[in-house]
Amino acid sequence: MTQDADPAFSPASIEALLAPAVGRLEPPTSLSPLPYDLNAGVPDRATLPAAELEAALHRALVADAAGALTYGGQQGYEPLRAWIAERQAAETGLPLTSANITITTGSAHAIDNIAATFIGEGDVVVVGAPTYPGAIRTFLARGASIIDVPQDDQGIIPSALARVLDTRRMSGRQAKMLYVQANYDNPSGATLPVDRREALVALARQHGVLLVEDDAYTGIDLDGPPLTSLYEIAGGRGIMRVGTFSKTIATGLRVGYITAQPEIIKPLVFMRFDNGSPPILHRMVHEYLRGGTY
């Protein structure tokens, strides 16, 4: 009997066993074969710092091979968390430490970690229209109901967001989370001006809505420093800021992070079942950052 003719676990029977989320998701966006892929923000291969990373990896292994090659714990390598915290503290003026940081397997994993921790079946997540399809897919997979808010060329329109949040509250299904790419939104490219950032933070606080600031593209600014982050405006309260080294070092590293108050970091770490992201990569990135090339 051929494999296709075997009635046990046929394609139809396997399809019937799939989780409900599989049937309600759009196909994933994929990397294109084009030299410059703007869909996922892939750096030019010729610019990747291979030699510097090789040297950083060597230093990490010489310093502590056993630590680099064994499980490192769900929150991630503490010296790398401290480096990220110090950099963001200098940027925001907030008193951040390694306790405010958890390291993830890229920013996509960070968003899934957030969704797994805070989103239950039917919870309302508010997003701009349009916004990053990978985030929408992740929230839907966790059972969220997605409500979109109109955007213009400056990003989410605060008055429209206020109407959505008021409607949700009056309907008895208050929004739980607001997902925003304040800098260089994918796919619109919009950057929220400071007054809109302040309005979004105020609305989220007024309605008790958690903010997710997907900040994957900060660090590739071509003209001047980035605008004040939502995280800084919120004083680091009720907000999770997602960052990554994918765009500024290399996508293949899959090293991202979440910055939040410790009361939020603790359940995020608790919901990790993977013994943490690869310590060897954390240590290599940390050595690279210490080397000054970044």
Helices and strands as residue ranges (DSSP letters): H 11-17, H 20-24, G 45-47, H 50-68, H 78-92, G 98-100, E 101-104, H 106-118, E 124-129, H 133-141, E 145-152, E 155-156, H 158-171, E 175-180, H 194-207, E 210-214, H 230-233, E 239-244, G 251-253, E 256-259, H 262-270, H 279-290
